[in-house]
Amino acid sequence: MPKMKVHKGAKKRFKVTGSGKVRRYKAFKSHILTKKTSKRKRRLRQAGLVATNGEVKHVKRLLQA
């Protein structure tokens, strides 16, 4: 049986931290930035965590090889 492959889209978007949480980057930061406030853009720069346990489980499954 061939090796399992990592989901390349998920690999580019998520990273598992040392404690097992899933880190993600925020959306809405690529274009149409003139109407967004500086505060909002600054907050979008910071990474967040994947919120629910169900989503974490799904993302980790995509990332395991």
N, CA, C and O atoms as CSV, one atom per row, in Angstrom:
chain,resi,resn,atom,element,x,y,z
A,1,MET,N,N,0.841,-1.183,0.000
A,1,MET,CA,C,0.000,0.000,0.000
A,1,MET,C,C,0.891,1.254,0.000
A,1,MET,O,O,1.887,1.295,0.722
A,2,PRO,N,N,0.545,2.277,-0.801
A,2,PRO,CA,C,1.391,3.472,-0.854
A,2,PRO,C,C,1.310,4.292,0.423
A,2,PRO,O,O,0.396,4.132,1.232
A,3,LYS,N,N,2.292,5.177,0.583
A,3,LYS,CA,C,2.315,6.047,1.755
A,3,LYS,C,C,1.165,7.041,1.701
A,3,LYS,O,O,0.707,7.424,0.624
A,4,MET,N,N,0.706,7.451,2.874
A,4,MET,CA,C,-0.307,8.500,2.961
A,4,MET,C,C,0.352,9.833,2.647
A,4,MET,O,O,1.521,10.038,2.973
A,5,LYS,N,N,-0.373,10.726,2.028
A,5,LYS,CA,C,0.168,12.042,1.713
A,5,LYS,C,C,-0.499,13.110,2.570
A,5,LYS,O,O,-1.685,13.022,2.888
A,6,VAL,N,N,0.279,14.111,2.933
A,6,VAL,CA,C,-0.231,15.248,3.680
A,6,VAL,C,C,-1.072,16.099,2.730
A,6,VAL,O,O,-0.750,16.202,1.546
A,7,HIS,N,N,-2.134,16.704,3.230
A,7,HIS,CA,C,-2.958,17.609,2.431
A,7,HIS,C,C,-2.188,18.913,2.251
A,7,HIS,O,O,-1.997,19.658,3.213
A,8,LYS,N,N,-1.740,19.197,1.015
A,8,LYS,CA,C,-0.843,20.330,0.763
A,8,LYS,C,C,-1.485,21.675,1.098
A,8,LYS,O,O,-0.800,22.584,1.568
A,9,GLY,N,N,-2.791,21.814,0.862
A,9,GLY,CA,C,-3.474,23.061,1.189
A,9,GLY,C,C,-3.480,23.317,2.685
A,9,GLY,O,O,-3.268,24.444,3.131
A,10,ALA,N,N,-3.725,22.262,3.461
A,10,ALA,CA,C,-3.734,22.382,4.921
A,10,ALA,C,C,-2.326,22.630,5.449
A,10,ALA,O,O,-2.140,23.382,6.406
A,11,LYS,N,N,-1.346,22.002,4.829
A,11,LYS,CA,C,0.052,22.150,5.247
A,11,LYS,C,C,0.505,23.611,5.145
A,11,LYS,O,O,1.284,24.085,5.972
A,12,LYS,N,N,0.010,24.315,4.123
A,12,LYS,CA,C,0.378,25.718,3.906
A,12,LYS,C,C,-0.349,26.662,4.861
A,12,LYS,O,O,0.124,27.773,5.101
A,13,ARG,N,N,-1.481,26.244,5.407
A,13,ARG,CA,C,-2.325,27.134,6.196
A,13,ARG,C,C,-2.257,26.925,7.700
A,13,ARG,O,O,-2.522,27.855,8.462
A,14,PHE,N,N,-1.905,25.721,8.141
A,14,PHE,CA,C,-1.949,25.391,9.559
A,14,PHE,C,C,-0.618,24.864,10.056
A,14,PHE,O,O,0.187,24.330,9.292
A,15,LYS,N,N,-0.403,25.027,11.371
A,15,LYS,CA,C,0.792,24.485,12.006
A,15,LYS,C,C,0.384,24.009,13.392
A,15,LYS,O,O,-0.343,24.705,14.100
A,16,VAL,N,N,0.849,22.827,13.781
A,16,VAL,CA,C,0.536,22.301,15.107
A,16,VAL,C,C,1.608,22.786,16.075
A,16,VAL,O,O,2.801,22.627,15.815
A,17,THR,N,N,1.184,23.378,17.193
A,17,THR,CA,C,2.120,23.903,18.184
A,17,THR,C,C,2.657,22.759,19.042
A,17,THR,O,O,2.197,21.622,18.938
A,18,GLY,N,N,3.614,23.069,19.871
A,18,GLY,CA,C,4.207,22.061,20.751
A,18,GLY,C,C,3.212,21.447,21.711
A,18,GLY,O,O,3.321,20.270,22.052
A,19,SER,N,N,2.234,22.241,22.153
A,19,SER,CA,C,1.237,21.723,23.094
A,19,SER,C,C,0.077,21.031,22.387
A,19,SER,O,O,-0.848,20.552,23.044
A,20,GLY,N,N,0.115,20.973,21.048
A,20,GLY,CA,C,-0.911,20.245,20.303
A,20,GLY,C,C,-2.050,21.088,19.781
A,20,GLY,O,O,-2.985,20.564,19.176
A,21,LYS,N,N,-1.984,22.407,20.012
A,21,LYS,CA,C,-3.016,23.297,19.470
A,21,LYS,C,C,-2.711,23.553,18.000
A,21,LYS,O,O,-1.575,23.385,17.557
A,22,VAL,N,N,-3.735,23.961,17.243
A,22,VAL,CA,C,-3.544,24.223,15.814
A,22,VAL,C,C,-3.574,25.721,15.574
A,22,VAL,O,O,-4.556,26.397,15.880
A,23,ARG,N,N,-2.470,26.233,15.014
A,23,ARG,CA,C,-2.309,27.655,14.749
A,23,ARG,C,C,-2.772,27.938,13.324
A,23,ARG,O,O,-2.544,27.134,12.420
A,24,ARG,N,N,-3.421,29.081,13.129
A,24,ARG,CA,C,-3.891,29.458,11.799
A,24,ARG,C,C,-3.691,30.948,11.598
A,24,ARG,O,O,-3.526,31.696,12.561
A,25,TYR,N,N,-3.705,31.373,10.351
A,25,TYR,CA,C,-3.608,32.791,10.039
A,25,TYR,C,C,-4.978,33.312,9.650
A,25,TYR,O,O,-5.823,32.554,9.173
A,26,LYS,N,N,-5.199,34.598,9.851
A,26,LYS,CA,C,-6.533,35.160,9.664
A,26,LYS,C,C,-6.786,35.579,8.217
A,26,LYS,O,O,-5.861,35.914,7.477
A,27,ALA,N,N,-8.040,35.552,7.842
A,27,ALA,CA,C,-8.473,35.920,6.496
A,27,ALA,C,C,-8.701,37.433,6.405
A,27,ALA,O,O,-8.574,38.146,7.401
A,28,PHE,N,N,-9.034,37.911,5.216
A,28,PHE,CA,C,-9.389,39.315,4.947
A,28,PHE,C,C,-8.213,40.281,5.090
A,28,PHE,O,O,-8.400,41.423,5.509
A,29,LYS,N,N,-7.010,39.834,4.747
A,29,LYS,CA,C,-5.839,40.697,4.880
A,29,LYS,C,C,-5.093,40.841,3.553
A,29,LYS,O,O,-3.951,41.302,3.541
A,30,SER,N,N,-5.710,40.457,2.441
A,30,SER,CA,C,-4.967,40.454,1.179
A,30,SER,C,C,-5.233,41.661,0.283
A,30,SER,O,O,-4.313,42.145,-0.377
A,31,HIS,N,N,-6.463,42.152,0.246
A,31,HIS,CA,C,-6.757,43.306,-0.622
A,31,HIS,C,C,-7.949,44.078,-0.064
A,31,HIS,O,O,-8.562,43.663,0.920
A,32,ILE,N,N,-8.269,45.194,-0.694
A,32,ILE,CA,C,-9.308,46.127,-0.214
A,32,ILE,C,C,-8.992,46.538,1.235
A,32,ILE,O,O,-9.837,46.425,2.123
A,33,LEU,N,N,-7.761,47.014,1.452
A,33,LEU,CA,C,-7.312,47.344,2.800
A,33,LEU,C,C,-7.540,48.810,3.162
A,33,LEU,O,O,-7.430,49.180,4.331
A,34,THR,N,N,-7.857,49.650,2.172
A,34,THR,CA,C,-7.977,51.084,2.455
A,34,THR,C,C,-9.158,51.386,3.369
A,34,THR,O,O,-9.078,52.298,4.192
A,35,LYS,N,N,-10.241,50.646,3.244
A,35,LYS,CA,C,-11.416,50.916,4.077
A,35,LYS,C,C,-11.328,50.274,5.461
A,35,LYS,O,O,-12.156,50.560,6.326
A,36,LYS,N,N,-10.343,49.416,5.679
A,36,LYS,CA,C,-10.193,48.765,6.987
A,36,LYS,C,C,-9.319,49.637,7.888
A,36,LYS,O,O,-8.349,50.244,7.434
A,37,THR,N,N,-9.669,49.686,9.145
A,37,THR,CA,C,-8.925,50.531,10.074
A,37,THR,C,C,-7.563,49.910,10.379
A,37,THR,O,O,-7.354,48.711,10.198
A,38,SER,N,N,-6.640,50.758,10.847
A,38,SER,CA,C,-5.298,50.296,11.209
A,38,SER,C,C,-5.372,49.251,12.309
A,38,SER,O,O,-4.637,48.264,12.289
A,39,LYS,N,N,-6.257,49.470,13.263
A,39,LYS,CA,C,-6.425,48.537,14.381
A,39,LYS,C,C,-6.848,47.158,13.873
A,39,LYS,O,O,-6.332,46.129,14.309
A,40,ARG,N,N,-7.796,47.167,12.945
A,40,ARG,CA,C,-8.298,45.906,12.392
A,40,ARG,C,C,-7.202,45.167,11.623
A,40,ARG,O,O,-7.054,43.953,11.760
A,41,LYS,N,N,-6.430,45.908,10.808
A,41,LYS,CA,C,-5.352,45.286,10.031
A,41,LYS,C,C,-4.246,44.742,10.934
A,41,LYS,O,O,-3.656,43.700,10.652
A,42,ARG,N,N,-3.977,45.457,12.018
A,42,ARG,CA,C,-2.969,45.023,12.985
A,42,ARG,C,C,-3.396,43.713,13.652
A,42,ARG,O,O,-2.584,42.808,13.843
A,43,ARG,N,N,-4.671,43.625,14.000
A,43,ARG,CA,C,-5.180,42.393,14.613
A,43,ARG,C,C,-5.182,41.215,13.634
A,43,ARG,O,O,-4.993,40.068,14.037
A,44,LEU,N,N,-5.397,41.503,12.355
A,44,LEU,CA,C,-5.405,40.445,11.342
A,44,LEU,C,C,-4.011,39.855,11.114
A,44,LEU,O,O,-3.878,38.725,10.645
A,45,ARG,N,N,-2.965,40.635,11.452
A,45,ARG,CA,C,-1.593,40.144,11.306
A,45,ARG,C,C,-1.275,39.026,12.280
A,45,ARG,O,O,-0.477,38.139,11.975
A,46,GLN,N,N,-1.896,39.062,13.450
A,46,GLN,CA,C,-1.596,38.082,14.482
A,46,GLN,C,C,-2.280,36.754,14.175
A,46,GLN,O,O,-3.422,36.719,13.715
A,47,ALA,N,N,-1.570,35.672,14.434
A,47,ALA,CA,C,-2.131,34.350,14.194
A,47,ALA,C,C,-3.150,34.015,15.275
A,47,ALA,O,O,-3.062,34.508,16.399
A,48,GLY,N,N,-4.111,33.179,14.929
A,48,GLY,CA,C,-5.102,32.724,15.889
A,48,GLY,C,C,-5.000,31.223,16.053
A,48,GLY,O,O,-4.082,30.592,15.529
A,49,LEU,N,N,-5.936,30.660,16.775
A,49,LEU,CA,C,-6.005,29.214,16.956
A,49,LEU,C,C,-7.299,28.699,16.347
A,49,LEU,O,O,-8.295,29.419,16.280
A,50,VAL,N,N,-7.278,27.452,15.903
A,50,VAL,CA,C,-8.502,26.824,15.423
A,50,VAL,C,C,-9.391,26.595,16.634
A,50,VAL,O,O,-8.953,26.036,17.640
A,51,ALA,N,N,-10.646,27.033,16.532
A,51,ALA,CA,C,-11.495,27.181,17.712
A,51,ALA,C,C,-12.000,25.868,18.314
A,51,ALA,O,O,-11.655,25.544,19.450
A,52,THR,N,N,-12.798,25.120,17.584
A,52,THR,CA,C,-13.496,23.984,18.204
A,52,THR,C,C,-12.697,22.692,18.093
A,52,THR,O,O,-11.869,22.525,17.197
A,53,ASN,N,N,-12.964,21.791,19.017
A,53,ASN,CA,C,-12.254,20.504,19.041
A,53,ASN,C,C,-12.500,19.688,17.786
A,53,ASN,O,O,-11.608,18.982,17.317
A,54,GLY,N,N,-13.702,19.779,17.240
A,54,GLY,CA,C,-14.022,19.039,16.019
A,54,GLY,C,C,-13.175,19.501,14.849
A,54,GLY,O,O,-12.683,18.686,14.069
A,55,GLU,N,N,-13.002,20.817,14.728
A,55,GLU,CA,C,-12.181,21.361,13.644
A,55,GLU,C,C,-10.716,21.002,13.835
A,55,GLU,O,O,-10.017,20.694,12.869
A,56,VAL,N,N,-10.248,21.043,15.082
A,56,VAL,CA,C,-8.859,20.685,15.389
A,56,VAL,C,C,-8.596,19.251,14.959
A,56,VAL,O,O,-7.568,18.958,14.348
A,57,LYS,N,N,-9.512,18.369,15.272
A,57,LYS,CA,C,-9.393,16.955,14.920
A,57,LYS,C,C,-9.311,16.785,13.402
A,57,LYS,O,O,-8.503,16.008,12.893
A,58,HIS,N,N,-10.160,17.525,12.692
A,58,HIS,CA,C,-10.197,17.452,11.231
A,58,HIS,C,C,-8.879,17.950,10.617
A,58,HIS,O,O,-8.333,17.314,9.715
A,59,VAL,N,N,-8.381,19.075,11.104
A,59,VAL,CA,C,-7.138,19.650,10.577
A,59,VAL,C,C,-5.956,18.743,10.856
A,59,VAL,O,O,-5.111,18.536,9.985
A,60,LYS,N,N,-5.889,18.195,12.074
A,60,LYS,CA,C,-4.788,17.296,12.407
A,60,LYS,C,C,-4.793,16.056,11.520
A,60,LYS,O,O,-3.739,15.532,11.160
A,61,ARG,N,N,-5.980,15.598,11.174
A,61,ARG,CA,C,-6.097,14.431,10.287
A,61,ARG,C,C,-5.544,14.770,8.895
A,61,ARG,O,O,-4.899,13.932,8.265
A,62,LEU,N,N,-5.796,15.992,8.418
A,62,LEU,CA,C,-5.272,16.411,7.115
A,62,LEU,C,C,-3.752,16.529,7.146
A,62,LEU,O,O,-3.092,16.309,6.130
A,63,LEU,N,N,-3.190,16.876,8.307
A,63,LEU,CA,C,-1.760,17.120,8.414
A,63,LEU,C,C,-0.928,15.868,8.687
A,63,LEU,O,O,0.288,15.887,8.495
A,64,GLN,N,N,-1.558,14.790,9.127
A,64,GLN,CA,C,-0.757,13.598,9.425
A,64,GLN,C,C,-0.395,12.850,8.152
A,64,GLN,O,O,-1.224,12.698,7.255
A,65,ALA,N,N,0.821,12.395,8.077
A,65,ALA,CA,C,1.298,11.704,6.870
A,65,ALA,C,C,1.176,10.206,7.023
A,65,ALA,O,O,1.529,9.460,6.109
